[in-house]
Amino acid sequence: MNETLQSNAAGIRQRFAEKRTQGLRAKDAAEALQLSEGAVVAAHQGEHAEPLKATALRGEWLDILKALEACGTVMALTRNESTVHEKDGVYQQLSATGPIGIALSREIDLRLFFMHWRAGFAVTESAARADKPAMRSLQFYDHHGVAVHKVYAREATDMQAWDALIERFASAADGNVEFDAPKPRKPVPPDADIDVAGLRDAWAAMKDTHEFFEMLRRFGAERQQALRLTQGAFTEALAEDSVTRLLSDAAESGLSIMVFVPNPGCIQIHTGPVSNIRPLDTASGARWINVLDKGFNLHLRTDLIGATWLVRKPTEDGIVTSVEVFDQSGDLMAMFFGERKPGMHELEGWRELVARLPRAGQREEVAA
């Protein structure tokens, strides 16, 4: 790293440490510096005295994730701008076809899109209190320095295997990691450009939910645009508080659900019941709905919800129903399903639960 880069990195490290001592999360502290989180982490490579230390990893993403199995229980974290999905478990059954990967166990269930992975780091951040252990993680970023996936060591993690993984995959590069500026959002095409009748016919002919993405591409429709254009046939707009109602009802019934949180580089999935549902309003005005269960946490900012849709997709196993939540920019925050495997019909309890969710514009009756 040349002297100019070193000087810039030192300034970033100092300002970042100040923001962290003010209580800001790493992502928020980076944004306060008008930098991506990946760029801030990259600035913490090499020898320095700040609490956060970073070691760059070679871009052997699948092999790194496979090597995590030897570490035992860890916490997998995938987030987007408004939603965080945290799951404890062991990384198992990792495989890939080209740049598309998968982790397939009950606990760590991931869909991986390695074409969006640009950089990875082993990160150690010392705690503010001397009696607290340092936080150890592997952090992976896309081409714009946005986190696509993180892995945190837990108390039960085999730290000898963890350290061996870092030694095995540490990069010999000089530490200069560059990220691209964010790209402008792709505009939604005019409705008049979409063959709505053809879209509806193709939707009705689906045999598998995975055909949905190819169908959108073929008709040139943006995802939420397609939901709107098929409203009444396959979709219904839901009320603003539907996510809170869904999680509360699932917890009360004990129904096993599936919770998907996506970003361009990773989709992380929880399958199972949820129980401890906690809303939280912060002094900054952020409103969260949280699942705080042992081994699974979900944090979703309800004040950023722009639209929620009930979506029905035909398959060879019958209709599959999802609840899809979008933020105010039109990005997908999370998706919810009833637990289901290929060859299985959808749970009747899930259909009953979503049937009770309030529709947009519908006022719930209050008992006298």
N, C-alpha and C positions, 0 to 999 in steps of 0.2 A: 504494500500500500504506500503510495507516494506521500510526501509531506503535506500537500494541500488536503488530500483525503483524510490523512491522520488528524489534521487540525479541525476539519469539519466534523469528523466523527467524535472528537473530544467534546466539541460544543454540543453536539446532539446528546451525548451521554449525560453531560451535566444538566442540561435542561430537562431531559427525560426523568432523571433521578429526582429533580425538584417537583415535577408534576406527580410522580408516584408518591412522594412523601405528603402531597396534598390529598391523597386518597383516591386519585384517578386510577381506573383500570388501565392496563397496558394499551389497549386499543384507543381508549379515550385520550390517554396521555400523548400518544403518537399524533392523533388528530389535532390536539391542542398545539402541537408544533408544526402543523400543516404538512405532515409527512405520513407516509404509509407505515403501518406497523412493521412490515417486512424491512423497510429501509432503516427504521430505528433499531431493530434487532441486529441487522447487518453491521451497524455502526458499533456494536458492542463486541466485535471479534478482537482477538489479540490481547495483549497485556494492558491492563488499566485497573484503577482502584474502585470503579463504580460497582454497585451491588449486583447488576445483571451481567453475566458473562455468556458469550455465544461462540459456538464452534460450528463452522459450516460443514454440511454433510454432502457427500457425493450424490448425484442425482439418480441413485439406484433405488427408486422409491419402493418398488414391490419387494425387493430383497430386504430393505430396512424394515418394512412392516412385517414380513415373514419372520425376521429375527426377533421381533418383539415377543413371540410366543415363549421363548426361553425366559423372558422377564416375569412371566406369570401375570398376576392381576395388575392392570393399569387402568387409567381413566381415559377414554376416547372422547374428544370434544370436537364437534363440528358446529359452526355458527354461520349465520348470514347477518345482514345489517340489523335485524330486529329480533332474532330468535337464536337461542343457544341450547344445544342438545348435548348432555353429558352422560356417559354410560360406562360403568365399571365392568371389566371382564378381561378375557384373554384373547389375544389376536390369534385366530386359527383359520384354517382352510382358505388361505390367500391364494389367488390365482389371477391371471390376466390374459386377455386376448388382445394383442396389440396394446394400445394405450388405455384400454378399458379394463379395470380391475374389480375384484370383489373380495370381501371378507365375509365369511358365511358361518357364523355361529349364533347361538341364541342371544348372547350378550353383545358381542361386537359384530354388528351387521352393517356393512358399508358397500356403497357403490362408488367406485373410484374412477376419476377421469383425469389420467395422468398428463394428458396434453395440456392441461391448465396448471400443472405444477412447475414452478420455476426454481424455487430455492428451499432448502431445508436447513435447520439449525438444531443443535443440541443446546439447550438453554438452562442455566442455573441462575436463580435469583435469590439472593440472601434475604431473609426476613428482617423486618425492621427491629424486632426484638431478638436479642442474642440467645434467648432460651428456645426459640422456634427454629425448626429445621429449614434449610433452604428448599425452594421449590424447584423440582427438576422436570424438564419437559423436552419433547421433540416438537418442533413447530415447522409447518410447511406452508409456503406462500405461493400465490400465483404470479403471473407476469407483471401485475400491477402492485405487488407487495401486500395483497389482501390475504389474510389467513384462510386456507382451505381446510386444514385439519391440524389438530394438536393432540399430543399424547402426554399425559401427566403420570409421573410415578406416584404410587400409593404406598401406604405403610407396608402392605403385603408384597410389594414389588421386590424381585431379586435384583438388588442394586449391583451386584457383581456382574450379572449378565447384562444389565443396563450399561455399565461402564465399558464392558467388552464390546457391546454393539457400537457405542460411540467411537471407540478406538478403531474398530474395523471399518467404519464408514466415514471417518473424518476426512475432509477434503484437504488436499495439499495446495489449494489455490491461495492466492495472496490476499484474499479477503474482500476483494472489490466485487460486490454483487450489485448489478444494476437492475432497476425495475422500470417498466414503461409507465408513461402517464396514462391515467384512465381514459378509456375511449368514450366518446359521446354515446348516449343511449340510442339504440336503433329505433327509428320511428315506427309506430304502429301503422300498418297500411290502412288506407280508407276502406270502410266496410264495402263500398261499391266495387272494390277490386277483388273481393272474396266471392267465390262461387258457393253461396250459402246452401243452395239445394244439393250440390255435390258434396259439400262438407257434411250435411246431415245424413245423406245416403251412405257415405263412407263410415260415419260414426255408427250408424245402425248395423253395418256389416262387420264391425270389429269382432275378432275372435279371441283377442288377448289384449290386456291393458297396455302392453309394451308397444302395440301398434299405434298408440295415440300420438307419440312424438313424430313418427314418420308421417302420419296423417296431417298434422299441423304444418310440417315442412312442405308437403305436397300441395297444400292449398294456400300456402303463404300467409297463414293466419297466426297472429300472436296468441299466446295461450288464453289469456283472459278474454280477448276478443272472441275467440272460438266459443268460450263458455257463454258469453253474452248472446252471440248469434244463434246458439242452439237452445236458448232459454225457453222453458216450457216443454221441450221435447226430451232433453237429456239433463238439463241443469235447472237449478233454482237459486235465486239470490237469498242469502240468509241474513238475519239481523246481526247488528254490530257485536252483540254480546254472546254470539253462538259458541265461540271457542270456550269461554268460561263455563257456559251451560253444558257443553259436551263433556269437558273434563270432570265437572262436578257430578254429572249423571253417571259417567263411566265409573267414577270412584264409588258412588253410592251402590251401583249394581254389581261391582266386581267384575264387569265385562273385560275381557282381554282385547286390547286395542293395539293398533300399530301407529306409531308417530314418526313421520318422516320430516327431517329438516335438511334442506338442500342449499348448496352453493354451487358455482360452476365446476368446482373440482371434486366435490364429495357429496354424497347423500348418506346421512346416518339415520338408522332405523332402530326404534325401540319396539319390542313386541311383548305384551304382557299387560296385566292390570295396572292401574294407577290408584293411589290412595290419598296421599297428603297434598291437597290442592290449596295453594295459598296465594291470594292476591296481595299485591304490594304497590302502594302509591309512594313515590319519592318526593322529596322537597323540590327537586328540579322539574317536577311535572310529569315525569315518566310513570306510566302505569303498567305493571307487570301482572301476568298470571303465571304462577310457578307450580311445577310438580316437584316436590322435595321428598322423593322416596329413596330408600336404601338402594344404591346401585344405579339409580336413574334420576336425573334432574332435567327439567325443562324450564326455560325462562323465555317467555314470549311477551313482547311489548304491545299491549292491547291498544295503547294510544296511537300506535303507528298503523293499525289495521285500516286498509282502504276498502276492502271488499272481502266477503266470505261467500263461497259457493258450495252448494250440494251438487255433486257430479255423479252421474250414473254412466258406466261403460259396459256394453255387452261383451261377454266372453263365452267360451265354450262351457264354462261352469256356471253360467247364469250372470245376472247383473252384479257388477261390483260397484259399490257406493263409496265415495270419498267425500270428505269435507276439506276444501282447499282454501287457504287463507293467504291473501295478498296484501302487501303494504301499499302506502299511498303513492309510491312510484310505479306500482304495477308488478313488482317482483314477488315471487312466491316465497312466503314466510315458512309455511309448514303445511303438511297434508296428514289427514287422519283417516284410518281405515279400521274396520273390525279385523281381528286376527284371521288370517286365511292363508292357505297354501295352495299351489296349483293342484287342480283336481278336486278341490273342496268347494262346496257352495258357501256363500256368504252367511255369516252368523245371523240368525233371525233376531237375536237381541240387539245387534248393531243396527239393523234396519229399523227396529222399533225405536232405538235411541235417536237416530237422525230424523225420524218422522216427527219426533216431539220438538225438534229445534225450531225456534221462532224464525219465520221467514221475514225478509226485509219488508218494512212497512207494517208488519203485524204487531199488534200490541197484545202482550200476554194478559189473560184475564186474571184479575185479583179476587180472591175469595172474599165475600162480604163478611 
